[in-house]
């Protein structure tokens, strides 16, 4: 599909670039997780938080309550055995929360990672009390790229690795939390540094 801006998607691209610049002005943090799976009972097994200067604030494995699905394990190559000495989600959560409170959080597919944080809470019957300010870079990139999806009646979503290749980014999409968090940061900076369409 043609990705050259048209009169329709040129406006969306310009808005995406401007929003990326506004987000960067707030010095956000970036977050990514790896999980036991994708379903409504899945839990976080790895989490990373990186600041806008590319400093790793948190990089931790998490010992879950349930096994890792074979499909998830094929993607991130994290085994249950490798998590035996890791902290549980309740033990790690106060540290995670300390890096997120009062900050704008940039996440590639924010709906998923925020849902998994809440599901990890629910796995231990912990109440979810927080409302974090987040921005979904997957949705912003869809507007920036401007490929229309007639089935969704909106701009087409792309994987982080597809975005990496399309923008010729140097980061590595390893499906491990820190690499993917840093790639998310690189992508936001890339969008913000483009000339207005």
C-alpha contacts under 8 A as a table, 3 or more apart, distances in Angstrom:
res1	aa1	res2	aa2	distance
1	X	147	X	7.06
2	X	147	X	7.37
3	X	145	X	6.46
3	X	146	X	6.42
3	X	147	X	6.10
5	X	8	X	7.58
5	X	9	X	5.53
5	X	10	X	4.69
5	X	13	X	7.60
5	X	146	X	6.96
5	X	197	X	7.71
6	X	9	X	5.34
6	X	10	X	5.44
7	X	10	X	5.41
7	X	11	X	6.98
8	X	11	X	6.21
8	X	12	X	7.35
9	X	12	X	4.99
9	X	13	X	6.11
9	X	143	X	7.45
9	X	146	X	5.17
9	X	147	X	7.78
10	X	13	X	5.04
10	X	14	X	6.19
10	X	146	X	7.58
10	X	197	X	6.03
11	X	14	X	5.16
11	X	15	X	6.19
11	X	197	X	7.58
12	X	15	X	5.10
12	X	16	X	6.07
12	X	143	X	5.43
12	X	144	X	6.41
12	X	146	X	7.01
13	X	16	X	5.02
13	X	17	X	6.24
13	X	143	X	5.74
13	X	144	X	4.15
13	X	145	X	6.72
13	X	146	X	6.62
13	X	196	X	7.88
13	X	197	X	6.69
14	X	17	X	5.18
14	X	18	X	6.24
14	X	144	X	7.40
14	X	196	X	5.35
14	X	197	X	5.40
15	X	18	X	5.08
15	X	19	X	6.02
15	X	144	X	7.95
16	X	19	X	5.09
16	X	20	X	6.08
16	X	140	X	5.91
16	X	141	X	7.42
16	X	143	X	6.19
16	X	144	X	5.31
16	X	191	X	7.63
17	X	20	X	5.13
17	X	21	X	6.40
17	X	144	X	6.97
17	X	191	X	5.62
17	X	192	X	5.08
17	X	193	X	7.67
17	X	194	X	6.83
17	X	195	X	7.98
17	X	196	X	6.78
18	X	21	X	5.18
18	X	22	X	6.35
18	X	192	X	6.90
18	X	196	X	7.89
19	X	22	X	4.95
19	X	23	X	6.13
19	X	192	X	7.86
20	X	23	X	5.10
20	X	24	X	6.23
20	X	188	X	6.24
20	X	189	X	7.49
20	X	191	X	6.44
20	X	192	X	4.92
21	X	24	X	5.14
21	X	25	X	6.26
21	X	192	X	4.96
21	X	193	X	7.92
22	X	25	X	5.15
22	X	26	X	6.87
23	X	26	X	5.38
23	X	27	X	7.14
23	X	28	X	6.86
23	X	104	X	7.94
24	X	27	X	5.27
24	X	28	X	6.43
24	X	52	X	7.78
24	X	189	X	7.65
24	X	192	X	7.89
26	X	104	X	7.18
27	X	51	X	7.61
27	X	52	X	5.73
27	X	104	X	7.72
28	X	51	X	6.57
28	X	52	X	5.92
28	X	103	X	6.24
28	X	104	X	4.89
28	X	105	X	5.67
28	X	106	X	6.60
29	X	49	X	6.64
29	X	50	X	5.68
29	X	51	X	4.43
29	X	52	X	5.88
29	X	100	X	7.62
29	X	103	X	6.86
29	X	104	X	6.39
29	X	105	X	5.05
29	X	106	X	6.19
30	X	49	X	5.49
30	X	50	X	5.15
30	X	51	X	6.19
30	X	52	X	7.44
30	X	105	X	5.56
30	X	106	X	4.76
30	X	107	X	5.98
30	X	181	X	5.86
30	X	182	X	7.60
30	X	184	X	7.11
30	X	185	X	6.50
31	X	47	X	7.34
31	X	48	X	5.68
31	X	49	X	4.59
31	X	50	X	6.61
31	X	105	X	6.78
31	X	106	X	6.44
31	X	107	X	5.48
31	X	177	X	7.89
31	X	181	X	5.55
32	X	47	X	5.88
32	X	48	X	5.57
32	X	49	X	6.88
32	X	107	X	6.45
32	X	108	X	7.49
32	X	113	X	6.96
32	X	177	X	5.13
32	X	178	X	7.10
32	X	180	X	6.49
32	X	181	X	5.25
33	X	44	X	6.38
33	X	45	X	7.38
33	X	46	X	5.43
33	X	47	X	4.41
33	X	48	X	6.51
33	X	113	X	6.46
33	X	176	X	7.69
33	X	177	X	5.22
34	X	44	X	5.89
34	X	45	X	5.71
34	X	46	X	4.97
34	X	47	X	6.55
34	X	76	X	7.23
34	X	175	X	7.36
34	X	176	X	6.59
34	X	177	X	6.10
35	X	38	X	7.36
35	X	42	X	6.54
35	X	43	X	5.44
35	X	44	X	4.32
35	X	45	X	5.05
35	X	46	X	6.79
35	X	68	X	7.60
35	X	72	X	7.13
35	X	116	X	7.82
36	X	42	X	5.31
36	X	43	X	5.49
36	X	44	X	6.47
36	X	45	X	6.50
36	X	64	X	7.82
36	X	66	X	7.55
36	X	67	X	6.66
36	X	68	X	4.17
36	X	69	X	5.76
36	X	72	X	6.16
36	X	73	X	7.67
37	X	42	X	5.15
37	X	43	X	7.26
37	X	68	X	6.54
37	X	69	X	5.65
37	X	71	X	7.30
37	X	72	X	5.26
38	X	42	X	5.94
38	X	72	X	7.89
39	X	42	X	5.40
40	X	119	X	7.19
41	X	119	X	6.52
41	X	123	X	7.64
42	X	66	X	7.91
42	X	116	X	6.90
42	X	119	X	6.85
42	X	120	X	7.48
43	X	64	X	6.34
43	X	65	X	7.84
43	X	66	X	7.78
43	X	116	X	5.94
43	X	117	X	7.52
43	X	119	X	6.22
43	X	120	X	4.90
43	X	123	X	7.65
44	X	47	X	7.16
44	X	62	X	6.61
44	X	64	X	7.00
44	X	89	X	7.78
44	X	116	X	6.31
44	X	117	X	6.93
44	X	120	X	6.28
45	X	61	X	5.59
45	X	62	X	4.31
45	X	63	X	6.04
45	X	64	X	6.19
45	X	83	X	7.82
46	X	59	X	7.61
46	X	60	X	5.71
46	X	61	X	4.26
46	X	62	X	5.44
46	X	176	X	7.76
46	X	177	X	6.33
47	X	58	X	7.49
47	X	59	X	5.94
47	X	60	X	5.58
47	X	61	X	6.54
47	X	62	X	7.63
47	X	177	X	5.63
47	X	178	X	7.58
48	X	56	X	7.44
48	X	57	X	7.59
48	X	58	X	5.28
48	X	59	X	4.44
48	X	60	X	6.54
48	X	177	X	5.28
48	X	178	X	5.18
48	X	181	X	6.72
49	X	56	X	6.17
49	X	57	X	5.47
49	X	58	X	5.04
49	X	59	X	6.66
49	X	99	X	7.70
49	X	178	X	7.35
49	X	181	X	6.95
50	X	53	X	7.99
50	X	54	X	5.82
50	X	55	X	5.52
50	X	56	X	4.43
50	X	57	X	5.32
50	X	58	X	6.97
50	X	178	X	7.66
50	X	181	X	6.65
50	X	182	X	6.94
51	X	54	X	5.35
51	X	55	X	5.43
51	X	56	X	6.59
51	X	57	X	6.70
52	X	55	X	7.34
52	X	185	X	7.06
54	X	182	X	6.91
54	X	185	X	7.77
56	X	59	X	6.88
56	X	178	X	7.76
57	X	99	X	7.49
58	X	96	X	7.40
59	X	177	X	7.72
59	X	178	X	6.71
60	X	86	X	7.89
61	X	83	X	6.66
61	X	86	X	5.72
61	X	87	X	7.14
62	X	83	X	6.60
62	X	86	X	5.31
62	X	87	X	5.34
62	X	88	X	5.45
62	X	89	X	6.11
62	X	92	X	7.77
63	X	80	X	7.93
63	X	83	X	5.25
63	X	84	X	6.43
63	X	85	X	7.52
63	X	86	X	5.21
63	X	87	X	5.73
63	X	88	X	4.87
63	X	89	X	7.07
64	X	67	X	7.35
64	X	88	X	6.46
64	X	89	X	7.28
65	X	123	X	7.17
67	X	80	X	6.63
68	X	72	X	6.66
68	X	73	X	6.43
68	X	79	X	7.10
68	X	80	X	6.53
69	X	72	X	5.31
69	X	73	X	6.19
70	X	73	X	5.04
70	X	74	X	6.20
71	X	74	X	5.26
71	X	75	X	6.70
72	X	75	X	5.19
72	X	76	X	6.40
72	X	77	X	7.74
73	X	76	X	5.43
73	X	77	X	4.75
73	X	78	X	5.67
73	X	79	X	6.62
74	X	77	X	5.52
75	X	175	X	6.60
76	X	174	X	7.41
76	X	175	X	5.18
76	X	176	X	6.10
78	X	82	X	6.83
79	X	82	X	5.32
79	X	83	X	6.91
80	X	83	X	5.31
80	X	84	X	6.84
81	X	84	X	5.58
82	X	85	X	7.54
83	X	86	X	5.14
87	X	91	X	6.01
87	X	92	X	6.17
88	X	91	X	5.33
88	X	92	X	6.31
89	X	92	X	5.12
89	X	93	X	5.73
89	X	120	X	6.70
89	X	121	X	7.40
90	X	93	X	5.24
90	X	94	X	7.62
90	X	121	X	7.43
90	X	124	X	7.48
91	X	94	X	7.08
92	X	95	X	5.67
92	X	96	X	6.40
93	X	96	X	4.92
93	X	97	X	5.89
94	X	97	X	5.13
94	X	98	X	6.15
95	X	98	X	5.16
95	X	99	X	6.85
96	X	99	X	5.64
96	X	100	X	6.73
97	X	100	X	5.11
97	X	101	X	6.03
98	X	101	X	5.86
99	X	103	X	7.68
100	X	103	X	5.46
100	X	104	X	7.59
100	X	105	X	6.98
100	X	132	X	7.25
101	X	132	X	6.82
102	X	132	X	7.63
102	X	133	X	7.69
103	X	132	X	7.84
103	X	133	X	6.84
104	X	132	X	7.66
104	X	133	X	5.20
104	X	134	X	5.44
104	X	135	X	7.28
105	X	132	X	7.67
105	X	133	X	6.26
105	X	134	X	4.49
105	X	135	X	6.19
106	X	110	X	7.56
106	X	134	X	5.78
106	X	135	X	4.94
106	X	136	X	6.14
106	X	137	X	6.47
106	X	184	X	7.78
106	X	185	X	7.94
107	X	110	X	4.85
107	X	113	X	7.56
107	X	134	X	7.23
107	X	135	X	6.34
107	X	136	X	5.28
107	X	137	X	5.85
107	X	138	X	7.78
107	X	181	X	7.79
107	X	184	X	7.07
108	X	136	X	5.59
108	X	137	X	4.79
108	X	138	X	4.95
108	X	160	X	7.15
108	X	184	X	6.37
109	X	112	X	5.75
109	X	113	X	6.91
109	X	136	X	5.58
109	X	137	X	6.68
109	X	138	X	5.31
109	X	139	X	7.48
110	X	113	X	5.34
110	X	114	X	5.96
110	X	134	X	7.20
110	X	135	X	6.83
110	X	136	X	4.85
110	X	137	X	7.59
110	X	138	X	7.87
111	X	114	X	5.46
111	X	115	X	6.03
111	X	136	X	7.57
112	X	115	X	5.15
112	X	116	X	6.19
113	X	116	X	5.03
113	X	117	X	6.30
114	X	117	X	5.16
114	X	118	X	6.45
115	X	118	X	5.16
115	X	119	X	6.10
116	X	119	X	4.83
116	X	120	X	5.96
117	X	120	X	5.13
117	X	121	X	6.35
118	X	121	X	5.02
118	X	122	X	6.22
118	X	128	X	6.34
119	X	122	X	4.85
119	X	123	X	6.15
120	X	123	X	5.14
120	X	124	X	7.01
121	X	124	X	5.57
121	X	125	X	6.24
121	X	126	X	4.95
121	X	127	X	6.77
121	X	128	X	6.69
122	X	125	X	4.58
122	X	126	X	5.58
122	X	127	X	7.07
122	X	128	X	7.90
123	X	126	X	7.55
136	X	139	X	5.61
136	X	140	X	6.55
137	X	140	X	4.85
137	X	141	X	5.86
137	X	184	X	7.48
137	X	188	X	7.21
138	X	141	X	5.17
138	X	142	X	6.23
138	X	157	X	6.57
138	X	158	X	7.01
138	X	159	X	7.69
138	X	160	X	7.53
139	X	142	X	5.06
139	X	143	X	6.54
139	X	157	X	6.74
140	X	143	X	5.27
140	X	144	X	6.19
141	X	144	X	4.79
141	X	145	X	5.97
141	X	157	X	7.81
141	X	158	X	7.96
141	X	163	X	7.76
141	X	191	X	7.91
142	X	145	X	5.28
142	X	146	X	5.95
142	X	147	X	7.13
142	X	155	X	5.48
142	X	156	X	5.71
142	X	157	X	5.31
142	X	158	X	6.87
143	X	146	X	4.96
143	X	147	X	7.78
143	X	155	X	6.01
144	X	191	X	7.49
146	X	155	X	5.97
146	X	156	X	7.49
147	X	155	X	5.47
147	X	156	X	5.54
148	X	153	X	7.29
148	X	154	X	5.87
148	X	155	X	4.46
148	X	156	X	5.62
149	X	152	X	5.51
149	X	153	X	5.73
149	X	154	X	5.51
149	X	155	X	5.44
149	X	156	X	4.97
150	X	153	X	4.69
150	X	154	X	6.84
151	X	154	X	7.96
152	X	155	X	7.68
152	X	156	X	7.78
158	X	162	X	6.08
158	X	163	X	6.55
159	X	162	X	5.13
159	X	163	X	6.36
160	X	163	X	5.06
160	X	164	X	6.15
160	X	173	X	7.24
160	X	184	X	7.65
161	X	164	X	4.89
161	X	165	X	6.28
161	X	173	X	5.74
162	X	165	X	5.24
162	X	166	X	6.09
163	X	166	X	5.08
163	X	167	X	6.05
163	X	187	X	7.75
164	X	167	X	5.42
164	X	168	X	5.87
164	X	169	X	5.12
164	X	170	X	7.76
164	X	171	X	7.41
164	X	173	X	7.80
164	X	183	X	7.66
164	X	187	X	7.30
165	X	168	X	5.01
165	X	169	X	6.58
166	X	169	X	7.99
167	X	187	X	7.91
167	X	190	X	7.78
169	X	183	X	7.94
169	X	186	X	7.26
169	X	187	X	7.32
171	X	179	X	7.25
171	X	182	X	7.06
171	X	183	X	5.12
171	X	186	X	7.24
172	X	179	X	6.12
172	X	180	X	7.16
172	X	183	X	6.66
173	X	176	X	7.64
173	X	179	X	6.27
173	X	180	X	5.54
173	X	183	X	6.93
174	X	179	X	6.27
174	X	180	X	6.76
175	X	179	X	7.32
175	X	180	X	6.30
176	X	179	X	5.74
176	X	180	X	6.12
177	X	180	X	5.28
177	X	181	X	5.96
178	X	181	X	4.99
178	X	182	X	6.13
179	X	182	X	5.27
179	X	183	X	6.18
180	X	183	X	4.94
180	X	184	X	6.12
181	X	184	X	5.06
181	X	185	X	6.41
182	X	185	X	5.04
182	X	186	X	6.23
183	X	186	X	4.95
183	X	187	X	6.14
184	X	187	X	5.17
184	X	188	X	6.37
185	X	188	X	5.31
185	X	189	X	6.36
186	X	189	X	5.20
186	X	190	X	6.11
187	X	190	X	4.94
187	X	191	X	6.28
188	X	191	X	5.25
188	X	192	X	6.22
189	X	192	X	5.09
189	X	193	X	6.12
190	X	193	X	5.26
190	X	194	X	6.67
191	X	194	X	5.54
